[in-house]
Amino acid sequence: TVVFTGLSVPANWVVVDLFRMSVKEMSMLSASERVELGMDIAQKINRVQDNELRILIFTAAYFVLDGVTLTIRRLEGHLRARGATVKILTTVPDNITAEELKDVIVVPGIKIPFNHAGDYSFGIGLDEHTTALIEAYKPNVVHFTVPDFVSLDGIRWCQRNNVAYMGTWHSNYIEYLKFYYIEWVLGPGMSRYLRGFFEQLPTVYVPTTYMLRKMREEWGYGKATELKLWGRGVDMNIFSPERRSQAFRASKGISETDIVILWVSRLVPEKRPDIWMGVVKRLQDEGLPVKALVVGSGTFEKYLTTLKDATICGWLSGTSLGEAYASSDILLFPSDVETFGNVTLEALSSGCPAVVEKKCGEHLVDHGINGLTCQCGDAEGFYQATRRLVLDATLRKKMAVAARESAWKFERNIILQQMAENYKDAIDKHRDPAFLKRYLQNPEGAGRHILSVLCCNYYLVKMFAEPFLNSAGGVQNLVDHTSECTTECMHMSRSRLSCTDLLVSATLAQSSANSAAALASHGSNNSLLEQDLEAGEVANKYEKPNSRMRWLTSCLPGCQGPHAGRTFQCLWKMGNAVVVGLSIGLILLLIYATYSVE
């Protein structure tokens, strides 16, 4: 007899009844029948342990330091400490060493063609080599963090190979667009794409109740996917008031009586550094002893030179970052696009009161207790709230103590272990035939929509994206007034949409020309014949699109007989003209977006 939580059932009865039934019969059981047969009990008995987890995490730019990457790295470290096996699937920059790629599966990608985009790359999809590496690793659960084409392929791979999968929400992509003045162009299509992507995941973990309500009520998520909460954690040892350092302040020209207003984030428009800078400038103009401390970098950095007594530290991490938080007096963070607010939580843990946007920060900041909240985009409100803390030292100290206390419930190990349990839940859910049947019957869950055209269709992506991406480097150079114009794809060794086909064709043409000249001058010889044979083999390797073209010509009228191919050639030219037109439109949009950012 198996006994737990006061419930006794005959073990042999559970096993016999479960394994006598077909998958179809099991999927038709009601919830009460499942309880009666002990199916949920059997799942609990068979629940995987931490050291049995083999996790594959899909992310876009693991080697770029941002909020998503930091969350993934912390989770990865915790899981390995618990005995789990973890691999990361990501695009990588060119300067990464072999040692850094030890537990990484590299996926082809193209560098985003803005100079201020850093090392962010755009993943296109899973190629055969990458897929083979995934299959060799044999994950038992896959975690998707970014809604790109690579993850679309990953979802299909999980469905084909019967592997559990789930996802987490990290960024409010649509809300970013309004700060680049292209929401009216890309907003509707991108909204539909994101909803179609996340609905294909059985479970999506969202960081706050505010985001969960917004996704469900405003954006229409939850028709197929199950939305659940998973917050973020903080290392209470690294981010501690004990790290406050007068030596740190002195090294930045900050005295004991100065009041430090802190910024920690990327300096990009969507984070609202304009409000932060405006508040600091007004306080300084009033003659208050305010000094600015900036941790981060970005396109807005050049405007900070207008501030007096501003110290820009660049990116910090670990104890250095903890020291910067603890040595500051107020965190002013007006961003209204945060999904959780790691910066706010780290400041609170360090005993630094926070002034934040209400909707994105109210789950962390209790107004008037451990900080102050303001309405979205209310520059005057942020100014008044910050000024109140600057003028009232007693209130600052009281809030600093409350801030530290409020952070304890987000202790990192508790939150990270919760994700390990979420992985186990995903595996249990995937074993349930009733759930799988119900989920895959939903068109959104099964991916039966326009995204299925994009997923796994590299020829379509290549046709539309390659002309645009190959021109992007030149557009960026034009905007930056540089003298040399480079072709982006020539420098992307890991790019699927690179110039490989063109280079191979050029090499083969040159090889054939050289061979013909040599044969005409010197006669045939074995080495030249071997060269031609090798060239022919390479040509056959890249002839797959041509074979598809021949098949298409056979299906079109007018492509047979003495005028074979003319109709098809006309259609093909028309298609190319459309693609070129779309590419020119995208390039103009890129120029527009670049100037908007500047």
C-alpha positions, 0 to 999 in steps of 0.5 A, spaced: 500 500 500 502 506 498 500 511 503 501 519 503 497 525 506 493 520 509 490 517 503 491 509 502 490 506 495 493 499 493 499 500 489 498 494 484 491 497 483 493 503 481 499 500 476 494 495 473 488 500 472 493 505 469 497 501 464 491 497 462 488 503 459 490 506 452 492 513 451 485 515 448 481 512 454 486 516 459 485 522 455 477 522 456 477 521 463 474 526 468 478 530 473 474 526 479 475 519 475 483 521 475 483 522 482 479 515 483 484 511 479 490 515 483 493 518 476 495 524 479 498 520 485 502 516 480 505 522 477 507 525 484 510 518 485 514 519 478 516 526 479 523 527 477 528 530 482 533 536 481 539 532 479 535 528 473 533 535 470 536 536 463 534 543 461 535 546 455 534 554 455 533 558 449 535 565 449 537 570 444 544 573 446 547 570 452 553 574 452 550 580 452 549 583 459 542 585 460 536 583 465 534 577 461 541 574 461 542 576 468 536 572 470 538 566 466 545 566 469 543 566 476 538 560 474 543 556 471 548 557 477 542 555 482 540 549 478 547 546 477 548 547 484 542 542 485 545 537 481 541 539 474 544 539 467 543 545 463 545 548 456 544 554 453 542 555 446 544 562 443 547 566 438 554 568 440 559 574 438 565 573 434 570 574 440 567 568 444 572 563 446 572 556 446 572 555 454 566 560 454 562 555 449 563 549 454 555 549 455 553 553 450 549 550 443 551 556 438 545 557 433 546 561 427 544 569 427 545 576 424 548 582 428 543 587 429 545 593 424 545 598 429 552 601 432 548 602 439 545 595 439 552 592 441 552 584 440 545 583 440 544 578 434 537 576 430 537 568 430 533 565 424 532 558 426 535 551 427 539 548 422 541 541 421 547 541 425 544 545 431 538 540 431 543 534 431 547 537 437 540 538 441 538 531 440 545 529 442 544 532 449 537 529 450 533 535 454 527 532 458 525 540 458 526 546 454 525 553 457 524 559 452 525 566 454 525 569 447 520 569 442 524 569 435 524 564 429 529 560 433 524 558 439 519 557 434 523 552 431 524 549 438 517 549 439 516 544 433 522 540 435 519 539 442 512 537 439 516 532 434 520 529 439 515 529 445 519 533 450 516 538 455 517 545 454 515 552 457 516 559 457 517 565 461 516 573 459 521 578 460 520 584 456 514 588 454 516 588 446 510 592 444 511 598 449 518 599 446 516 601 439 513 607 442 519 610 444 522 609 437 516 612 433 515 605 429 509 603 433 504 605 428 508 601 423 510 594 426 505 594 432 499 590 430 503 585 426 508 584 432 502 584 437 499 578 433 506 575 432 507 575 440 500 572 442 501 567 436 508 565 439 506 565 447 500 561 446 504 555 443 507 554 450 503 550 455 505 554 460 508 561 460 511 564 467 509 572 468 513 576 473 508 580 476 500 580 477 500 587 474 503 583 467 499 577 468 492 582 468 495 586 462 496 580 458 490 576 459 485 582 459 488 587 454 492 583 450 488 577 449 493 572 452 491 565 455 486 562 450 491 556 450 497 557 454 496 557 462 499 564 465 502 563 472 507 567 476 514 567 477 517 573 480 525 574 481 530 573 486 535 577 489 542 575 493 541 578 500 548 578 501 551 581 495 545 587 495 546 589 503 546 595 506 553 593 509 556 594 503 555 602 504 562 605 503 565 612 504 571 610 500 567 608 494 563 615 495 570 619 496 573 615 489 567 618 486 568 625 489 562 624 493 562 627 500 558 624 506 553 630 506 552 629 499 545 626 497 546 621 491 541 619 486 542 613 482 540 610 475 542 603 474 539 600 467 541 601 460 541 608 457 535 608 452 529 612 451 524 606 453 527 606 460 526 614 461 532 617 462 530 624 460 525 624 466 531 622 471 536 627 468 530 632 468 529 631 476 536 631 477 538 637 474 532 641 477 534 639 484 541 641 482 539 648 480 535 649 486 542 648 490 540 642 493 547 637 495 545 632 490 550 628 485 548 623 480 551 616 479 550 612 473 551 605 472 550 603 465 551 605 458 547 606 452 545 612 446 542 617 452 549 617 455 552 623 451 546 627 454 549 626 461 554 631 460 550 637 461 549 634 468 554 637 473 557 632 478 555 626 475 559 620 475 558 615 470 561 608 472 559 604 466 556 597 467 558 594 474 556 587 477 557 583 483 559 586 489 561 592 485 554 593 483 552 592 491 557 597 493 554 602 488 547 601 490 548 601 498 553 607 497 547 611 494 541 614 497 535 614 492 534 610 486 530 614 481 527 609 476 521 612 472 521 606 467 514 604 465 516 598 461 519 593 466 516 586 467 518 585 474 524 590 476 530 587 478 533 594 479 528 596 484 529 590 488 536 590 488 536 597 491 531 595 496 535 589 498 541 594 499 537 599 503 536 604 498 529 607 498 526 607 491 522 612 487 519 608 481 513 608 476 506 605 480 504 600 475 511 597 474 513 598 481 507 597 486 509 590 487 515 591 490 514 599 493 509 600 498 508 607 497 510 611 503 513 605 506 519 603 503 519 608 497 514 612 493 511 611 486 508 616 481 504 615 475 507 613 468 510 619 465 509 624 470 515 628 470 513 633 475 510 627 480 517 624 480 521 631 481 516 632 487 517 625 490 525 625 489 525 632 492 521 630 498 526 624 500 532 629 498 529 634 504 527 629 509 533 625 512 529 622 517 524 619 512 530 616 508 533 613 513 526 610 515 525 608 508 531 605 508 530 600 514 523 598 511 526 597 504 531 592 506 526 588 510 521 588 504 526 584 500 527 578 504 521 575 501 524 575 494 530 571 497 534 569 491 534 561 492 527 560 494 525 564 487 530 560 483 528 553 486 521 555 484 523 555 477 526 548 478 519 546 481 516 549 475 520 545 470 518 538 474 511 541 473 512 542 465 514 534 465 508 532 469 503 536 465 507 533 458 506 526 461 498 527 462 495 525 455 488 528 457 492 535 457 496 534 451 490 532 447 486 538 450 491 543 449 493 541 442 486 541 439 486 548 440 489 552 434 493 557 437 496 551 442 498 547 436 500 553 432 495 552 426 496 560 424 500 564 420 506 563 424 506 556 421 508 559 414 514 563 418 516 557 422 521 552 419 521 556 412 528 558 411 527 560 403 521 565 405 525 568 411 531 568 406 528 571 400 525 577 405 530 578 410 537 577 406 536 583 401 534 588 407 540 585 412 545 585 407 544 592 406 543 594 413 550 595 415 551 600 409 545 604 412 548 604 419 554 607 416 550 612 412 547 615 418 553 615 422 557 619 416 562 614 415 567 614 409 567 606 408 561 602 407 561 595 409 557 589 407 554 586 414 553 579 411 561 578 409 563 579 417 558 574 420 561 567 420 555 564 424 550 567 419 545 563 415 543 569 411 550 570 409 553 571 403 555 563 403 551 562 397 554 568 393 561 566 395 560 559 393 557 561 386 563 566 385 568 560 387 565 555 382 565 560 377 572 562 378 574 555 378 571 553 372 574 559 368 581 557 371 580 550 369 577 551 362 583 556 360 588 551 363 585 545 359 585 550 353 593 552 354 595 545 356 591 540 355 587 535 360 590 532 366 588 529 372 589 534 377 584 539 373 579 533 372 579 532 380 578 540 381 572 540 376 569 533 380 570 537 386 567 543 384 561 539 381 560 536 388 560 542 391 555 545 386 550 539 387 550 540 395 547 547 393 542 545 388 537 544 392 533 550 391 534 549 383 531 542 384 525 546 387 525 551 382 525 545 376 519 542 380 515 549 380 516 550 373 513 543 371 507 545 375 506 552 371 503 553 364 508 555 359 514 552 362 514 546 357 516 545 350 520 550 346 518 556 350 519 552 356 521 556 362 519 563 360 512 564 364 516 562 370 522 566 369 517 572 368 513 570 374 520 569 378 522 576 376 516 579 378 517 576 385 524 578 385 521 585 384 516 585 389 522 583 394 526 588 392 520 593 393 519 590 400 527 591 401 527 598 399 521 599 404 524 596 410 531 600 408 527 606 408 524 604 415 530 602 418 533 609 416 527 613 419 528 609 425 535 610 426 534 618 425 528 617 430 533 614 436 538 619 434 
